[in-house]
Structure formats: structure tokens, C-alpha cells
Amino acid sequence: MGHGHSHGGGIPSGTGAARNKTRLAWALALTLTYMLAEVVGGLLTGSLALLADAAHMVTDAGGLALSLLAIHYAGKAPTPGKSFGYMRFEILAALANAVVLLAVTAYILYEAYRRFMEPNEILGWPMMLVAVVGLGVNLASMKLLAGGSSESLNVKGAYFEVFADMLGSLGVIFAALVVMATGWRWVDPLIGAGIGLFIVPRTWRLMSEALHILLEGTPPGVDLGSLKMEIEAMPEVRRAYDLHAWTLTSGFDAMSGHVVVDSVSSGPAIIRSIRTLLKERHGIEHVTIQVEDEALAAESAHLPV
């Protein structure tokens, strides 16, 4: 009988994400500052497009904050009460962010419908001025993050969030120009609804991914059936069963299972081989394997799968 347990630690200070922590912090500060400015500007000018873009920036701020939280909490040491540390904090924050954003989007769409029915007065020049400042903030954030986007998926994700918001700022500028040139006030709620709808797919995707992780679903790209066959193809392995794979937090997958072998004396070598397989082919470093003979497997409460 043998029991193998292996895991990778949190995010060390030498990773691309950790090296770009300062870039992320500055981009978050810029995004939050301008988001508040857009809310004030949208209320003062009567522009729904500005308010919708501010909601869009919430997704940017949420993504940047989650990236920083992932770096911060992954570095915290586990405790007896929290054996995996605070890794799930990132996932809970992502779920909360998605729920809030969907609620905000529903309000934006309702407000767009109401303003189509009863167009309100819009101050075009102030609206455009706020949007132009926002465009500058987005471009500055993109420049901050561009340098680290090639070495960290976390930073790359944040970069694309800011890029998407830059497109939102261009939409607000377009709406302001049309309102000033033609007086068509309906263009503003149209752009606002468009920005709101733009938020929905990625917010829904974020919520789905968070729920999948919290429900301990199998990580994307991991096929337990194929994994079972790969393990069973190893020398001295009779069969593998009760295999489980799940995600603890972004970029940190885990796997456990039972392996029936010809001789338990070869357990350590088999465990090393399985660890190597899971790490090199599937990117899974946190591995727990129970090595058994047929007698112990027969006593197991779990049925073979």
C-alpha cells in the first residue's frame, strides 16, 4: 500500500504575474478613478452611454483587482484550519463581480428602453470631454500592461479588459458627436444598450467558470477517461479508478485517484511516473495517488469507474 501526495505551492515572487504587480496596481488605480468620473459625468450630462461605460469599467476594475488578489492570496501560507490557504478567494470574488455586473446590465437595458420612449436632455460637449479623458486613461493603462502581457496570462487578461473598455470610450465619443451634430438623442441610449449587451457574454462566461470551479468540475482540457487509459497503460499498473480532477483557483488544478498494481513494493516508482505524466502532459502538479493491491481495492467503499 502506498500513498503519494505532491503539490505545487502558491504564486512565487519570480513569476510573470508577481513581477507585474505594480503595473496592475497602477492600472487599477487609473481605472477606478476614471470609473467614478464617468459615473459623475453620466449623471451630470444625462448620458446613459457614459453610465454604461462606467459599468463596463467595473469589469475592468474587477479583473485587475482579481489579478492582484490572486498574487496576494496565493502567497499566503496554508494553516491547519485552511489547508489550501485562501486560493478560493479569487473565485468567490469573481462570482460576486459577475452577479453584480449582470444586475447592472439589466438596469442599463431597462433605462435604455425608458429613454427610447422618453428621450431626455443630453449635454453633448461635457459628455464627449469625459469620454475623451476616459480614452486617454484606457490608452495609458494599455501601455502600462502591454509590457507584461507576454509573460503572464493574468496580465494579458487584464490588458484585453482595458482594450475592450477603450472601444467603449470610442462608442461614447461617437454618440456625443452624433448628438451634437444632429440632435438625435436616441443615439445615446442605443450606444448605452450596446455597451451593456457587450458586457453580458464575458460576464456570463466569468460566472459560469466560477461556478464550475466552486462545484469542483473537471478542469477544461482534462479528459478523465483518457487520463485513466494513460495511467493503466503504465507498466505494473492493472487498473485505475475513482479518479477526480478539479480546480482550486485559476491555474492551480488538482487530481486524486486509486491505482491497483501488481506489487505495492513498486508503489513509489509508479507514483513518480504518474506525477510526471500529470505534470508534463496535463499541467497538474497537486496529485494524490493511493496505490493498492487487488485485496485492498476489493475492500474499498468506492466502485471502480
C-alpha positions as CSV (number, residue, x, y, z in Angstrom):
1,M,0.0,0.0,0.0
2,G,1.3,3.4,-0.8
3,H,0.1,6.9,-0.8
4,G,1.6,9.6,-2.9
5,H,0.9,13.3,-2.4
6,S,2.6,16.1,-4.4
7,H,1.7,19.7,-4.9
8,G,3.0,23.0,-6.2
9,G,3.0,26.0,-3.9
10,G,1.3,29.3,-4.5
11,I,2.4,32.0,-6.9
12,P,6.1,32.7,-6.1
13,S,7.6,36.2,-6.4
14,G,9.5,35.3,-9.5
15,T,6.5,34.6,-11.8
16,G,5.4,36.9,-14.5
17,A,2.2,37.8,-12.6
18,A,4.2,38.8,-9.5
19,R,6.7,40.8,-11.4
20,N,3.9,42.9,-12.9
21,K,2.1,43.5,-9.7
22,T,3.0,47.2,-9.7
23,R,1.7,47.6,-13.3
24,L,-1.6,46.0,-12.3
25,A,-1.9,48.3,-9.3
26,W,-1.4,51.5,-11.3
27,A,-3.8,50.3,-14.0
28,L,-6.4,49.6,-11.3
29,A,-5.9,53.0,-9.7
30,L,-6.4,54.7,-13.1
31,T,-9.5,52.6,-13.9
32,L,-11.2,53.2,-10.5
33,T,-10.5,57.0,-10.7
34,Y,-12.0,57.3,-14.1
35,M,-14.9,55.0,-13.4
36,L,-16.0,57.4,-10.6
37,A,-15.5,60.3,-13.0
38,E,-17.7,58.6,-15.6
39,V,-20.5,58.0,-13.1
40,V,-20.5,61.7,-12.1
41,G,-20.2,62.8,-15.7
42,G,-23.1,60.5,-16.8
43,L,-25.3,61.8,-14.0
44,L,-24.5,65.5,-14.8
45,T,-24.8,65.2,-18.6
46,G,-27.7,62.8,-18.7
47,S,-25.7,60.3,-20.8
48,L,-26.7,56.6,-20.5
49,A,-23.7,55.7,-22.7
50,L,-21.4,57.2,-20.1
51,L,-23.1,55.3,-17.3
52,A,-23.0,52.1,-19.3
53,D,-19.3,52.6,-20.0
54,A,-18.8,53.1,-16.3
55,A,-20.4,49.8,-15.7
56,H,-18.2,48.3,-18.3
57,M,-15.2,49.7,-16.4
58,V,-16.4,47.8,-13.4
59,T,-15.5,44.6,-15.2
60,D,-12.0,46.0,-15.9
61,A,-11.5,47.0,-12.3
62,G,-12.8,43.6,-11.2
63,G,-10.4,41.8,-13.5
64,L,-7.5,43.9,-12.3
65,A,-8.4,43.5,-8.7
66,L,-8.8,39.8,-9.0
67,S,-5.3,39.6,-10.7
68,L,-3.8,41.4,-7.7
69,L,-5.8,39.3,-5.2
70,A,-4.6,36.1,-6.9
71,I,-1.0,37.2,-6.5
72,H,-1.5,38.4,-2.9
73,Y,-3.5,35.5,-1.5
74,A,-1.6,32.8,-3.3
75,G,1.5,33.9,-1.4
76,K,-0.2,33.3,2.0
77,A,0.9,30.2,3.8
78,P,-1.8,27.5,4.5
79,T,-2.9,27.0,8.1
80,P,-4.3,24.0,9.9
81,G,-7.8,25.5,9.5
82,K,-7.3,26.4,5.9
83,S,-5.1,23.7,4.4
84,F,-5.3,25.2,0.9
85,G,-4.8,28.7,2.1
86,Y,-7.0,31.4,0.6
87,M,-6.9,30.2,-3.0
88,R,-10.7,30.2,-3.4
89,F,-11.0,33.8,-2.5
90,E,-10.3,34.8,-6.1
91,I,-13.1,32.5,-7.4
92,L,-15.6,33.9,-4.8
93,A,-14.7,37.5,-5.8
94,A,-15.1,36.6,-9.5
95,L,-18.6,35.2,-8.9
96,A,-19.7,38.2,-6.9
97,N,-18.3,40.5,-9.6
98,A,-20.3,38.6,-12.3
99,V,-23.6,38.7,-10.3
100,V,-23.3,42.5,-9.7
101,L,-22.4,43.1,-13.4
102,L,-25.4,41.2,-14.6
103,A,-27.7,43.2,-12.3
104,V,-26.1,46.5,-13.5
105,T,-26.6,45.4,-17.1
106,A,-30.2,44.6,-16.6
107,Y,-30.7,48.1,-15.2
108,I,-28.9,49.7,-18.1
109,L,-31.1,47.9,-20.6
110,Y,-34.2,49.0,-18.7
111,E,-33.0,52.6,-18.6
112,A,-32.2,52.4,-22.4
113,Y,-35.8,51.3,-23.1
114,R,-37.2,54.1,-20.9
115,R,-35.1,56.7,-22.6
116,F,-36.1,55.5,-26.1
117,M,-39.7,56.0,-25.1
118,E,-39.0,59.4,-23.4
119,P,-35.6,60.9,-24.6
120,N,-34.0,63.2,-22.0
121,E,-31.8,66.2,-22.5
122,I,-28.1,65.3,-23.1
123,L,-25.1,67.7,-22.7
124,G,-23.0,66.7,-25.7
125,W,-19.8,68.6,-25.1
126,P,-19.3,67.6,-21.4
127,M,-20.2,64.0,-22.4
128,M,-17.6,64.0,-25.1
129,L,-15.0,65.6,-22.8
130,V,-15.4,62.9,-20.2
131,A,-15.2,60.2,-22.9
132,V,-12.0,61.7,-24.3
133,V,-10.4,61.7,-20.9
134,G,-11.5,58.1,-20.5
135,L,-10.0,57.2,-23.8
136,G,-6.7,58.7,-22.6
137,V,-6.9,56.7,-19.3
138,N,-7.5,53.5,-21.2
139,L,-4.6,54.1,-23.5
140,A,-2.3,54.8,-20.5
141,S,-3.5,51.6,-18.8
142,M,-2.9,49.6,-22.0
143,K,0.7,51.0,-22.2
144,L,1.3,50.0,-18.6
145,L,0.1,46.5,-19.1
146,A,1.5,45.8,-22.6
147,G,5.0,45.1,-21.3
148,G,3.8,42.3,-19.1
149,S,1.1,40.8,-21.3
150,S,3.6,38.5,-23.0
151,E,4.8,36.8,-19.8
152,S,1.6,36.5,-17.7
153,L,-1.8,35.2,-18.6
154,N,-3.2,37.2,-15.7
155,V,-1.7,40.5,-17.1
156,K,-2.8,39.5,-20.6
157,G,-6.4,39.1,-19.5
158,A,-6.3,42.5,-17.8
159,Y,-4.8,44.0,-20.9
160,F,-7.7,42.8,-23.1
161,E,-10.2,44.0,-20.5
162,V,-8.8,47.5,-20.8
163,F,-8.6,47.2,-24.6
164,A,-12.4,46.4,-24.7
165,D,-13.1,49.4,-22.5
166,M,-11.1,51.6,-24.9
167,L,-13.6,50.5,-27.6
168,G,-16.4,51.5,-25.2
169,S,-14.9,55.0,-24.8
170,L,-14.8,55.3,-28.6
171,G,-18.5,54.4,-28.7
172,V,-19.4,57.2,-26.2
173,I,-17.4,59.7,-28.2
174,F,-19.3,58.7,-31.3
175,A,-22.6,59.1,-29.5
176,A,-21.6,62.5,-28.3
177,L,-20.6,63.7,-31.8
178,V,-23.9,62.4,-33.3
179,V,-26.0,64.1,-30.6
180,M,-24.2,67.4,-31.1
181,A,-24.3,67.2,-34.9
182,T,-27.9,66.0,-35.3
183,G,-29.7,66.3,-32.0
184,W,-30.6,62.6,-32.2
185,R,-30.9,61.9,-28.5
186,W,-31.9,58.3,-29.1
187,V,-28.3,57.5,-30.2
188,D,-27.2,57.8,-26.6
189,P,-29.4,55.0,-25.2
190,L,-28.7,53.0,-28.3
191,I,-24.9,53.1,-27.6
192,G,-25.6,52.6,-23.9
193,A,-27.6,49.4,-24.6
194,G,-24.9,48.2,-27.0
195,I,-22.2,48.6,-24.3
196,G,-24.4,46.9,-21.8
197,L,-25.0,43.9,-24.1
198,F,-21.3,43.8,-24.8
199,I,-20.7,43.1,-21.1
200,V,-23.1,40.2,-20.9
201,P,-21.3,37.4,-22.8
202,R,-18.0,37.7,-20.9
203,T,-19.8,38.3,-17.6
204,W,-21.8,35.2,-18.1
205,R,-18.7,33.3,-19.0
206,L,-16.9,34.5,-15.9
207,M,-19.9,33.4,-13.7
208,S,-20.0,30.0,-15.4
209,E,-16.3,29.4,-14.9
210,A,-16.5,30.5,-11.2
211,L,-19.5,28.2,-10.6
212,H,-17.7,25.3,-12.4
213,I,-14.7,25.7,-10.1
214,L,-16.8,26.0,-6.9
215,L,-18.7,22.9,-7.9
216,E,-15.3,21.2,-8.4
217,G,-15.9,20.4,-12.0
218,T,-13.2,18.8,-14.1
219,P,-10.8,21.4,-15.4
220,P,-11.1,22.3,-19.1
221,G,-8.7,20.3,-21.2
222,V,-8.6,17.3,-18.7
223,D,-10.3,14.2,-20.0
224,L,-10.6,11.7,-17.1
225,G,-11.3,8.8,-19.5
226,S,-8.2,9.4,-21.5
227,L,-6.2,10.0,-18.3
228,K,-7.4,6.7,-16.9
229,M,-6.2,4.9,-20.1
230,E,-2.8,6.6,-19.9
231,I,-2.3,5.5,-16.3
232,E,-3.4,2.0,-17.0
233,A,-1.0,1.7,-19.9
234,M,1.9,2.1,-17.5
235,P,4.0,-0.9,-16.6
236,E,2.8,-2.9,-13.5
237,V,-0.5,-0.9,-13.3
238,R,-3.6,-3.2,-13.5
239,R,-6.2,-0.5,-13.4
240,A,-7.1,2.9,-12.1
241,Y,-10.3,4.0,-10.6
242,D,-12.1,6.7,-8.6
243,L,-10.2,9.4,-10.5
244,H,-11.1,13.1,-9.7
245,A,-9.7,16.3,-11.1
246,W,-10.7,19.8,-10.0
247,T,-9.5,23.4,-9.9
248,L,-8.6,25.1,-6.6
249,T,-8.1,28.5,-8.2
250,S,-7.1,29.9,-11.6
251,G,-4.0,28.0,-12.8
252,F,-4.0,25.5,-9.9
253,D,-5.5,22.1,-10.8
254,A,-5.5,19.0,-8.5
255,M,-6.1,15.4,-9.0
256,S,-6.7,12.3,-6.9
257,G,-7.2,8.6,-7.6
258,H,-6.7,4.9,-6.8
259,V,-4.3,2.7,-8.7
260,V,-4.2,-1.1,-8.5
261,V,-0.7,-2.5,-9.1
262,D,0.9,-5.9,-9.4
263,S,3.1,-5.3,-6.4
264,V,2.8,-2.5,-3.8
265,S,6.6,-2.5,-3.4
266,S,6.7,-0.8,-6.8
267,G,4.4,1.9,-5.5
268,P,6.9,4.8,-5.1
269,A,8.2,4.3,-8.7
270,I,4.6,4.2,-10.1
271,I,3.7,7.3,-8.1
272,R,6.7,9.2,-9.6
273,S,5.7,8.1,-13.1
274,I,2.1,9.3,-12.6
275,R,3.3,12.6,-11.2
276,T,5.5,13.1,-14.2
277,L,2.7,12.2,-16.6
278,L,0.2,14.6,-15.0
279,K,2.6,17.5,-14.8
280,E,4.1,17.2,-18.3
281,R,1.0,16.3,-20.3
282,H,-1.8,17.8,-18.3
283,G,-0.2,20.6,-16.2
284,I,-1.5,19.1,-12.9
285,E,1.0,19.4,-10.0
286,H,-1.1,18.7,-7.0
287,V,-1.5,15.0,-7.1
288,T,-2.7,12.4,-4.5
289,I,-2.5,8.7,-5.5
290,Q,-3.5,5.7,-3.4
291,V,-1.5,2.6,-4.5
292,E,-3.3,-0.7,-3.8
293,D,-3.2,-4.4,-4.4
294,E,-6.4,-6.2,-5.5
295,A,-7.3,-7.2,-1.9
296,L,-7.3,-3.7,-0.7
297,A,-9.2,-2.5,-3.8
298,A,-11.9,-5.1,-3.1
299,E,-12.3,-3.6,0.4
300,S,-12.7,-0.1,-0.9
301,A,-16.1,1.5,-0.5
302,H,-15.7,3.1,-3.9
303,L,-16.8,1.3,-7.0
304,P,-14.4,1.2,-10.0
305,V,-15.1,3.7,-12.8
